[in-house]
């Protein structure tokens, strides 16, 4: 068999490169069939053999807790063929903690003399601490503008310190400045590897509150809350958590301008609830798919201007991935004190973009409310990867009911149409809504990432 090595024609015949090409070509011409077969066999012998079934997993680097997490993650893959994609997916758990980066190679069994025995049947996983943290500082903005309403904007900062005090623990501190001022901190302390945790937290909030009557703003109040609490429970997986939660706070609720014929308040409030949350929504910034179910039930007691009351909060989101360009989302939320009379600063609110979009922000305040939403999103234009996932056209229907001791229950409905873009800095929404009782709004939002 005759094979000729390529030689670039623009080299002069007498230079060194041309002589080397000529020599290589001559050598290829001189290969005998037996030599060519030997060359091919040598080439095949240097190719890596296909990995076999997973038997062993070894870890190097990382804390004791991180090693345990990594050993548990690939456990379901044992006895199955070693494939890159399932292994990478199994390592998402430790990498999502934002403390380590994980890499792996396959390894083969060795005999007593150190020689390789059979195909690769093991994984060697290396954990390297991230160079840029922890701690991590996140910075974002949150803006909401609605016609005939006050524009709200904040600068949001979050400081995350992962694995503080042990693997899986986290100290999180938030600060929001602008339309309102809010500062809070919480420490999630993992007590056992099975997910048992304790979480103390504290915070303060200072914000203006606008009171409406028949779409007219009649008063402005200042709400101030300061307090803390303790959560104790168990995280069952990356999707589910159950906890008992206790809250204590000092409340001030004072009129700044106008009048709503309601008294000013100053005092304390306590609550205790059992809280369960399941969240399988994907991390897509816009139109994720999966399900969120969140429920908390308990009691409010020793609250200023209020009678003791049972409390129940439920919310659920179900997002359906129809295709790369089409999504459906359904959501329901309800808050109730079972029609007990509790003070205004402890009540829930409805109104504003995606919360009865044809109404003013927090226009309705009551002790019992419910909101149903259905939306269809279609991607109408892609964006460069660096700028986001695309531009969507969203249309939806919203219906909300509110009850308070001062007035009977009433229902508000509206339809909305908007353009939504997911960008590296947040979600941008520009749209409008038309509702019953003569309500119409054009709105703009710029959503933070966290």
KOLPARO-12626 format. One record per residue (C-alpha): residue in three letters; z, y, x. Coordinates in steps of 0.05 Angstrom, whole numbers, plus 5000, padded with zeros to 4 digits. Example, Ala and Ser with C-alpha at 12.3 -4.5 7.8 and 13.67 -1.06 7.14 Angstrom:
BEGIN
ALA515649105246;SER514349795273;
***
This chain:
BEGIN
UNK500050005000;UNK498050675027;UNK501951305010;UNK500751985040;UNK506152505050;UNK504253205025;UNK502653735077;UNK501654475063;UNK494654685084;UNK496455385105;UNK500155165168;UNK496055175231;UNK494154495258;UNK497754615323;UNK504454845297;UNK510654405293;UNK510854335217;UNK503754085212;UNK505053585268;UNK511153325230;UNK507253255165;UNK501752895203;UNK506752415234;UNK510152275167;UNK503452135135;UNK501651655191;UNK508151295183;UNK507051205108;UNK500150935123;UNK503250405168;UNK508150125116;UNK506749405100;UNK507849125029;UNK514148785053;UNK516849425084;UNK515249805020;UNK519149304979;UNK524949365027;UNK524750115021;UNK524850074944;UNK530549584945;UNK534550044991;UNK533150624944;UNK535550244883;UNK541850014920;UNK543950734930;UNK543550894856;UNK550350904821;UNK551450314775;UNK552550454702;UNK559950514686;UNK563249944650;UNK569049914600;UNK574950374610;UNK581050014637;UNK585150504678;UNK586551254678;UNK589551614738;UNK591852344740;UNK592652814799;UNK595553514795;UNK599053844737;UNK606153824711;UNK609553204685;UNK608353424613;UNK601053564626;UNK600152884658;UNK603252544598;UNK598652934551;UNK592452744591;UNK594552004594;UNK595351994518;UNK588752344503;UNK583851814529;UNK588151234504;UNK583551094444;UNK577651034492;UNK580550434530;UNK576349814523;UNK570150214506;UNK564250404550;UNK565551014593;UNK561251584566;UNK561752314588;UNK561952644519;UNK567952264490;UNK571852364555;UNK570553114554;UNK572653144481;UNK579052764498;UNK580753284551;UNK580053864502;UNK587353784483;UNK590153944552;UNK584854484566;UNK586154834499;UNK593154984525;UNK589655494571;UNK593855294631;UNK589554764666;UNK582254614678;UNK580653864677;UNK575253494716;UNK574052744721;UNK570252224760;UNK569451484748;UNK572550994797;UNK571350264811;UNK576349704822;UNK577649494894;UNK579348824924;UNK585148684973;UNK580548865031;UNK578749535000;UNK571749324980;UNK568849534912;UNK569048994858;UNK564449084799;UNK562349714760;UNK566750324750;UNK572150184699;UNK576950764710;UNK577651514706;UNK580751974758;UNK582552624724;UNK584253244765;UNK588253814736;UNK587554504768;UNK591655104745;UNK587455674720;UNK586956234770;UNK587056814720;UNK593556614685;UNK598156494651;UNK600457004630;UNK594257244592;UNK593457944562;UNK588857994502;UNK586258664477;UNK582558794412;UNK581559294356;UNK582159234280;UNK578759744235;UNK578059764159;UNK574460334123;UNK573460354047;UNK570560924005;UNK575861333968;UNK581261034013;UNK584761164079;UNK581360874140;UNK585960394178;UNK585260264252;UNK589659944304;UNK589359744377;UNK592259044384;UNK595158734446;UNK597758024456;UNK601257754517;UNK601356984523;UNK605556604572;UNK603855874566;UNK608355304589;UNK614255774599;UNK620255314604;UNK616154684599;UNK609254424583;UNK607154574511;UNK612055164503;UNK609555884495;UNK612156594494;UNK607857054451;UNK608757804446;UNK604558244400;UNK603859004397;UNK599759394346;UNK598860144350;UNK595060624305;UNK595260654229;UNK601660254235;UNK606460074290;UNK608559344298;UNK611858964354;UNK613958244352;UNK615657674398;UNK616656924388;UNK618356344434;UNK615655654415;UNK620055154453;UNK617754434452;UNK624054004452;UNK620953304454;UNK614153014468;UNK613452784396;UNK612753514374;UNK619853714356;UNK620554464368;UNK624955074357;UNK622155774351;UNK626456414351;UNK622857064335;UNK624057804324;UNK619958404305;UNK619459094275;UNK614359434230;UNK613260164211;UNK607460324165;UNK605260804110;UNK604260504040;UNK599860823987;UNK601560743914;UNK595860743863;UNK595260823788;UNK588460733754;UNK584860803820;UNK588461463836;UNK593361513894;UNK599861793866;UNK604761713923;UNK605661543996;UNK611561154022;UNK614160954090;UNK616060224099;UNK620460014158;UNK622559294171;UNK626559024230;UNK629458334238;UNK628357634263;UNK629356904247;UNK629056184270;UNK624155614257;UNK625754894269;UNK620754334257;UNK615553864284;UNK608253934305;UNK604753284286;UNK598053424318;UNK593553994337;UNK592354074261;UNK599053974225;UNK606054264228;UNK612354234185;UNK618154714195;UNK624354994162;UNK624355754169;UNK629956274161;UNK628857024161;UNK633557624163;UNK631158344161;UNK633359064150;UNK628859444101;UNK627660194089;UNK622860414033;UNK622561174026;UNK617961663990;UNK613962124036;UNK609762493984;UNK608062453910;UNK612062053861;UNK611561353832;UNK617961383792;UNK621060823833;UNK627560883873;UNK628160923949;UNK631360313980;UNK635260144043;UNK638559474056;UNK637658754079;UNK634058124056;UNK634357394074;UNK629856814059;UNK629456074074;UNK623255644064;UNK620354974082;UNK613355094109;UNK607654594119;UNK600854774149;UNK594554374161;UNK588654704195;UNK582254344215;UNK577754964214;UNK573354994275;UNK573855554325;UNK567455874303;UNK568856614298;UNK564656674235;UNK563856174178;UNK567655584209;UNK567554904177;UNK573654484160;UNK579754604117;UNK586155014117;UNK592054834073;UNK598555234078;UNK604555194032;UNK611655474037;UNK617155413986;UNK624455633985;UNK628756213963;UNK629856963972;UNK637157173971;UNK641757753986;UNK635758223982;UNK636558963969;UNK634659183898;UNK632858463879;UNK635657863844;UNK635957203880;UNK629356843868;UNK625556213885;UNK619256343925;UNK612755953933;UNK606656133975;UNK600255723975;UNK593555854009;UNK587555414022;UNK580655504052;UNK575154994049;UNK568955144089;UNK562654714082;UNK557354684136;UNK550754594099;UNK546154704158;UNK545655124221;UNK543855734177;UNK547755604113;UNK555255574099;UNK559555554036;UNK566955764034;UNK572055693978;UNK579055973982;UNK585256033938;UNK591756393950;UNK597956483906;UNK604756813916;UNK610356773865;UNK617756933855;UNK617256573789;UNK617357243752;UNK624057463780;UNK624958203792;UNK624758333867;UNK624059003903;UNK617359323917;UNK617359233993;UNK618258483984;UNK612458403935;UNK605558163953;UNK599158573947;UNK591858503929;UNK585958963941;UNK581259133997;UNK575558774033;UNK575558024019;UNK581858113975;UNK578558423913;UNK573458823951;UNK571759303895;UNK578959563895;UNK582760003943;UNK586859693999;UNK593359413971;UNK591959743904;UNK595859213865;UNK603059033880;UNK606758493842;UNK611857933844;UNK606657403824;UNK599257383841;UNK593356923853;UNK586557023885;UNK580356583881;UNK574256693925;UNK567556353933;UNK562256573983;UNK555456364009;UNK553356564079;UNK546256514107;UNK544456674178;UNK538557154175;UNK537957324249;UNK540257004314;UNK543457404369;UNK543157304445;UNK548656834467;UNK552257394502;UNK552457824438;UNK554857314386;UNK552856744341;UNK548357134293;UNK547757604234;UNK549457324165;UNK548057554095;UNK554257404052;UNK554857413977;UNK561057233939;UNK565457253877;UNK572757433874;UNK577957393818;UNK585257593823;UNK591057633775;UNK597458033786;UNK604058053747;UNK610158493756;UNK616358633713;UNK613559333697;UNK606959103666;UNK603758473637;UNK599058053678;UNK591958313687;UNK585658023717;UNK580758353764;UNK573858073782;UNK568258303828;UNK561958093864;UNK560358293935;UNK554358313982;UNK555058444057;UNK552158364126;UNK556658024176;UNK555757964251;UNK559957564299;UNK560457894367;UNK564657774430;UNK569058364409;UNK570258144337;UNK566958054269;UNK563258664240;UNK562258714165;UNK558459234125;UNK557959134051;UNK559259343980;UNK562659073918;UNK562259203843;UNK567859003797;UNK570559073727;UNK574359683702;UNK569260143736;UNK571159953806;UNK566060023862;UNK566960043937;UNK562960064002;UNK566859794061;UNK566559684136;UNK570959234178;UNK571459084251;UNK575858474259;UNK580058294319;UNK579357634354;UNK586557384349;
***
